[in-house]
Amino acid sequence: MEKLALIQDNHKNFYDTYKELNTHYDLTMIGTSYFQIPLDINNKEWKTWQFGSLYFANPFKLFKYLRGHKLAMIKDFSQPKSLMAVLICRLLGIKYTITIQTITHPKLLPFIRLIVGKNTPIIASIMDSLQVAKKYFSNVTYIPFAISKKLCTKYYENSKTLNVICVGKLDQNRKDQIMLIKALQEVDTERKITLNLVGHYKIKNEYYHKLIHEIVSTNLEIYISPNLTKEEMEKAYLSSDLFILSSYNEPANYSVLEAMSYGLPVICSSTNGTKCYFNQRLVFKSRNKANLIKVIEDSLSNLEAIGNQNLATSRDFHNPKLIVKQYMEVLNVIN
């Protein structure tokens, strides 16, 4: 099997893609691990250090890890760490492609193009980045995140309760669960609303304390669910009726796709990269409580149909086998 180096930190949003890619290539992950790596994938820790908004890493380690490879996939092109990987691949004669999510420094793209090369294959996981990248690179392909088919099926019942789930860290301002709580209190519905906030948090955190204050001040029934296992997370999705991502400036949230794969209706803000994965009528104006309330109320009469559409979308357009086939088409061209 041909060796393929994945030069990127291991995040949850590529997990199912990794597993499927590993059936076609001898994979080596090179980066920092933030999520469980499939046991049969090689892992080389390449730690990052941060200076302001820029990320760097040891070039000599990467040079050592890449020897013997002929093919590489590099995540991002807007960080010194990634551009360093491009230069090392060139030095070693390794053919490469670049995957991108949110483009954080669009004004630097003319300079980045000089280093990366105008004709280098670029794989964009979200539509916003696809449109921007096409202005500067000649070979850009849209390939969304993959997610495996779930064996569980969501069933909607005529209930007097609306169970809402929100997934995200509970100690970051931009997750904006406080606005979500305020909005849910004003939603015009006869159903009783419950909210499950799923996410990690640090107790000594200003936003977390503000969030707790908001929770105890409201008449909503709110649960906090940190450190859930995979099985517990599955139960949380299946026991919910609606998924709402309240975050703003969210580069490429993966939990929206998870919720879709369980047949849940999904609502998110206009500044979430993965908003392109579902019905745009369920996207609210970022940080706009009134618009969020309107989008929630508009969805309530059609939750089951919206959820079924999301389920079909996740199976038809985010299937790991389909996604990896598209990746292989790009890799075969450069190899």
LOBABA-147346 format. One line per field, with one value per residue (C-alpha): residue in one letter; residue number from 1; x, y, z. Coordinates in nm, 3 decimals. Layout:
% LOBABA-147346
type	[A  ...]
seq	[NUM  ...]
east	[X  ...]
north	[Y  ...]
up	[Z  ...]
This chain:
% LOBABA-147346
type	[M  E  K  L  A  L  I  Q  D  N  H  K  N  F  Y  D  T  Y  K  E  L  N  T  H  Y  D  L  T  M  I  G  T  S  Y  F  Q  I  P  L  D  I  N  N  K  E  W  K  T  W  Q  F  G  S  L  Y  F  A  N  P  F  K  L  F  K  Y  L  R  G  H  K  L  A  M  I  K  D  F  S  Q  P  K  S  L  M  A  V  L  I  C  R  L  L  G  I  K  Y  T  I  T  I  Q  T  I  T  H  P  K  L  L  P  F  I  R  L  I  V  G  K  N  T  P  I  I  A  S  I  M  D  S  L  Q  V  A  K  K  Y  F  S  N  V  T  Y  I  P  F  A  I  S  K  K  L  C  T  K  Y  Y  E  N  S  K  T  L  N  V  I  C  V  G  K  L  D  Q  N  R  K  D  Q  I  M  L  I  K  A  L  Q  E  V  D  T  E  R  K  I  T  L  N  L  V  G  H  Y  K  I  K  N  E  Y  Y  H  K  L  I  H  E  I  V  S  T  N  L  E  I  Y  I  S  P  N  L  T  K  E  E  M  E  K  A  Y  L  S  S  D  L  F  I  L  S  S  Y  N  E  P  A  N  Y  S  V  L  E  A  M  S  Y  G  L  P  V  I  C  S  S  T  N  G  T  K  C  Y  F  N  Q  R  L  V  F  K  S  R  N  K  A  N  L  I  K  V  I  E  D  S  L  S  N  L  E  A  I  G  N  Q  N  L  A  T  S  R  D  F  H  N  P  K  L  I  V  K  Q  Y  M  E  V  L  N  V  I  N]
seq	[1  2  3  4  5  6  7  8  9  10  11  12  13  14  15  16  17  18  19  20  21  22  23  24  25  26  27  28  29  30  31  32  33  34  35  36  37  38  39  40  41  42  43  44  45  46  47  48  49  50  51  52  53  54  55  56  57  58  59  60  61  62  63  64  65  66  67  68  69  70  71  72  73  74  75  76  77  78  79  80  81  82  83  84  85  86  87  88  89  90  91  92  93  94  95  96  97  98  99  100  101  102  103  104  105  106  107  108  109  110  111  112  113  114  115  116  117  118  119  120  121  122  123  124  125  126  127  128  129  130  131  132  133  134  135  136  137  138  139  140  141  142  143  144  145  146  147  148  149  150  151  152  153  154  155  156  157  158  159  160  161  162  163  164  165  166  167  168  169  170  171  172  173  174  175  176  177  178  179  180  181  182  183  184  185  186  187  188  189  190  191  192  193  194  195  196  197  198  199  200  201  202  203  204  205  206  207  208  209  210  211  212  213  214  215  216  217  218  219  220  221  222  223  224  225  226  227  228  229  230  231  232  233  234  235  236  237  238  239  240  241  242  243  244  245  246  247  248  249  250  251  252  253  254  255  256  257  258  259  260  261  262  263  264  265  266  267  268  269  270  271  272  273  274  275  276  277  278  279  280  281  282  283  284  285  286  287  288  289  290  291  292  293  294  295  296  297  298  299  300  301  302  303  304  305  306  307  308  309  310  311  312  313  314  315  316  317  318  319  320  321  322  323  324  325  326  327  328  329  330  331  332  333  334  335]
east	[0.000  0.130  0.237  0.039  0.145  -0.137  0.029  -0.239  -0.354  -0.597  -0.943  -1.275  -1.408  -1.172  -1.208  -1.437  -1.234  -0.914  -1.066  -1.179  -0.858  -0.661  -0.818  -0.654  -0.324  -0.061  -0.138  0.089  -0.064  0.186  0.061  -0.094  -0.373  -0.695  -0.906  -0.871  -0.677  -0.789  -0.558  -0.419  -0.305  0.056  0.092  0.389  0.354  0.454  0.385  0.295  0.389  0.197  0.319  0.021  -0.213  0.068  0.162  0.510  0.668  1.008  1.105  1.374  1.120  0.892  1.186  1.262  0.900  0.848  1.147  1.027  0.696  0.603  0.261  0.134  -0.182  -0.125  -0.398  -0.429  -0.198  -0.224  0.009  0.392  0.372  0.182  0.396  0.703  0.552  0.504  0.871  0.994  0.775  0.928  1.277  1.214  1.035  0.704  0.387  0.123  -0.226  -0.364  -0.691  -0.855  -1.147  -1.190  -0.941  -0.822  -0.596  -0.747  -0.534  -0.223  -0.344  -0.138  0.177  0.068  0.011  0.375  0.491  0.226  0.193  -0.109  -0.174  -0.142  -0.460  -0.663  -0.943  -1.199  -1.427  -1.669  -1.828  -1.716  -1.351  -1.409  -1.530  -1.240  -0.971  -1.094  -0.994  -0.627  -0.580  -0.667  -0.729  -0.977  -1.219  -1.503  -1.507  -1.711  -1.652  -1.748  -1.960  -2.042  -2.398  -2.565  -2.746  -2.993  -3.297  -3.461  -3.835  -4.052  -4.351  -4.632  -4.488  -4.559  -4.185  -3.926  -3.582  -3.306  -2.938  -2.638  -2.285  -1.980  -1.733  -1.898  -1.612  -1.573  -1.753  -1.800  -2.005  -2.275  -2.498  -2.615  -2.785  -2.943  -3.092  -3.234  -3.378  -3.543  -3.724  -3.893  -3.987  -4.363  -4.466  -4.701  -4.441  -4.219  -3.858  -3.561  -3.200  -2.905  -2.570  -2.305  -1.942  -1.628  -1.548  -1.295  -1.449  -1.219  -1.349  -1.539  -1.774  -1.860  -1.960  -2.177  -2.337  -2.414  -2.565  -2.789  -2.894  -2.999  -3.183  -3.402  -3.721  -3.600  -3.510  -3.137  -2.890  -2.510  -2.348  -1.966  -1.733  -1.989  -1.882  -1.961  -2.262  -2.386  -2.345  -2.552  -2.831  -2.817  -2.873  -3.149  -3.338  -3.333  -3.578  -3.369  -2.998  -2.895  -2.539  -2.535  -2.165  -2.035  -1.710  -1.712  -1.456  -1.597  -1.815  -1.852  -2.127  -2.386  -2.305  -2.320  -2.667  -2.775  -2.659  -2.900  -3.189  -3.203  -3.306  -3.007  -2.993  -2.667  -2.534  -2.428  -2.063  -2.038  -1.840  -2.046  -2.375  -2.349  -2.428  -2.801  -3.106  -3.006  -3.345  -3.226  -2.927  -2.973  -2.783  -2.482  -2.528  -2.883  -3.126  -3.441  -3.347  -3.260  -3.605  -3.771  -3.572  -3.658  -4.029  -4.034  -3.887  -4.121  -4.406  -4.178  -3.915  -3.958  -3.939  -3.632  -3.466  -3.537  -3.390  -3.074  -3.046  -3.072  -2.815  -2.565  -2.601  -2.600  -2.338  -2.117  -2.072  -1.705  -1.668  -1.797  -1.583  -1.264  -1.330  -1.326  -1.003  -0.844  -0.936  -0.737  -0.446  -0.431  -0.397  -0.094  0.068]
north	[0.000  0.345  0.572  0.892  1.153  1.357  1.673  1.814  1.814  1.531  1.679  1.502  1.638  1.417  1.099  0.905  1.024  0.891  0.549  0.511  0.655  0.402  0.118  0.257  0.403  0.338  0.651  0.842  1.124  1.404  1.667  1.721  1.486  1.637  1.326  0.949  0.821  0.490  0.227  0.107  0.453  0.553  0.868  1.104  1.382  1.718  1.973  2.330  2.648  2.970  3.326  3.560  3.415  3.229  2.862  2.715  2.370  2.201  2.166  1.906  1.669  1.698  1.640  1.319  1.199  1.261  1.067  0.767  0.927  1.024  1.168  1.416  1.599  1.928  2.100  2.477  2.715  3.028  2.932  2.927  2.562  2.462  2.667  2.509  2.167  2.275  2.378  2.053  1.846  2.031  1.975  1.600  1.571  1.476  1.550  1.720  1.860  2.109  2.088  2.405  2.495  2.861  3.098  3.308  3.554  3.615  3.927  3.705  3.475  3.640  3.584  3.231  3.147  3.232  2.972  2.705  2.734  2.848  2.500  2.306  2.100  2.259  2.070  2.296  2.145  2.438  2.646  2.989  2.888  2.726  3.056  3.255  3.002  2.988  3.353  3.267  2.899  2.718  2.368  2.386  2.104  2.102  1.789  1.815  1.633  1.266  1.097  0.729  0.604  0.567  0.245  0.433  0.607  0.917  0.889  1.196  1.167  1.411  1.558  1.858  1.902  2.043  1.904  2.126  2.025  2.255  2.116  2.334  2.437  2.613  2.849  3.046  3.373  3.290  2.978  3.223  2.980  3.279  3.430  3.092  3.072  3.423  3.340  3.015  3.198  3.417  3.147  3.144  2.782  2.588  2.317  2.308  2.373  2.189  2.261  2.022  2.205  1.951  2.057  2.082  2.378  2.520  2.617  2.918  3.096  3.426  3.324  2.994  3.182  3.420  3.118  2.955  3.282  3.294  2.931  2.981  3.301  3.142  2.939  2.696  2.338  2.327  2.041  2.060  1.747  1.748  1.459  1.238  0.900  0.807  0.606  0.890  1.137  0.912  0.899  1.278  1.323  1.063  1.214  1.562  1.723  2.015  2.097  2.462  2.586  2.933  3.002  3.291  3.291  2.911  2.801  2.459  2.303  1.925  1.868  2.003  1.709  1.467  1.598  1.561  1.200  1.129  1.286  1.611  1.951  2.185  2.561  2.758  3.110  3.277  3.272  2.894  2.747  2.427  2.615  2.508  2.147  2.204  2.419  2.788  2.892  2.748  2.984  3.286  3.614  3.579  3.722  3.831  3.702  3.825  3.646  3.328  3.332  3.371  3.082  2.856  2.942  2.889  2.540  2.409  2.305  2.094  1.937  1.577  1.659  1.879  1.607  1.341  1.566  1.616  1.242  1.178  1.451  1.305  0.959  1.069  1.346  1.279  0.903  0.817  0.590  0.863  1.131  0.923  0.835  1.209  1.250  0.965  1.126  1.433  1.226  1.011  1.322  1.452  1.111]
up	[0.000  -0.087  0.198  0.255  0.510  0.664  0.793  1.019  1.377  1.441  1.497  1.528  1.197  0.995  1.202  0.965  0.666  0.828  0.887  0.527  0.378  0.581  0.380  0.064  0.188  0.452  0.656  0.889  1.094  1.163  1.406  1.748  1.855  1.989  1.931  1.939  1.637  1.484  1.631  1.297  1.183  1.249  1.455  1.476  1.730  1.581  1.850  1.773  1.955  1.919  1.873  1.863  1.599  1.420  1.465  1.431  1.467  1.447  1.075  1.147  1.301  1.000  0.766  0.956  0.957  0.585  0.457  0.259  0.160  -0.195  -0.122  0.140  0.234  0.420  0.619  0.579  0.394  0.606  0.890  0.900  1.012  0.698  0.459  0.616  0.536  0.173  0.142  0.302  0.069  -0.227  -0.091  -0.057  -0.392  -0.224  -0.421  -0.211  -0.194  0.058  0.250  0.378  0.602  0.693  0.526  0.819  0.631  0.284  0.225  0.234  -0.045  -0.324  -0.113  -0.015  -0.383  -0.458  -0.203  -0.257  -0.635  -0.833  -0.978  -0.652  -0.588  -0.307  -0.129  0.040  0.308  0.315  0.038  0.163  0.133  -0.205  -0.350  -0.204  -0.302  -0.663  -0.705  -0.646  -0.735  -1.056  -0.915  -0.626  -0.537  -0.286  -0.067  0.256  0.584  0.603  0.867  0.906  0.885  1.224  1.310  1.532  1.390  1.530  1.597  1.653  1.880  1.952  2.268  2.483  2.532  2.292  2.378  2.242  2.236  2.194  2.168  2.238  2.506  2.796  2.871  2.547  2.471  2.103  2.185  2.300  2.490  2.697  2.391  2.314  2.664  2.633  2.289  2.400  2.680  2.418  2.165  2.106  2.161  2.386  2.428  2.734  2.628  2.778  2.688  2.709  2.701  2.607  2.640  2.847  3.069  3.310  3.643  3.681  3.374  3.350  3.070  3.242  3.558  3.352  3.187  3.522  3.646  3.340  3.393  3.755  3.661  3.395  3.416  3.149  3.236  3.153  3.185  3.166  3.022  3.024  2.938  2.765  2.631  2.270  2.388  2.610  2.324  2.102  2.362  2.394  2.020  2.003  2.297  2.139  1.897  1.771  1.749  1.778  1.741  1.892  1.822  1.616  1.415  1.410  1.146  1.055  1.322  1.297  1.554  1.307  1.078  1.372  1.457  1.093  1.090  1.377  1.186  1.382  1.243  1.269  1.325  1.326  1.280  0.956  1.065  1.097  0.807  0.782  0.738  0.372  0.469  0.530  0.452  0.450  0.588  0.920  0.939  1.164  1.157  1.382  1.735  1.649  1.913  1.737  1.415  1.605  1.768  1.426  1.274  1.569  1.549  1.171  1.213  1.485  1.256  1.035  1.261  1.144  0.772  0.826  1.033  0.770  0.500  0.709  0.762  0.387  0.316  0.562  0.406  0.040  0.040  0.346  0.316  0.397  0.094  -0.138  0.026  0.015  -0.350  -0.420  -0.221  -0.418  -0.748  -0.643  -0.509  -0.822  -1.039  -0.851  -0.809]
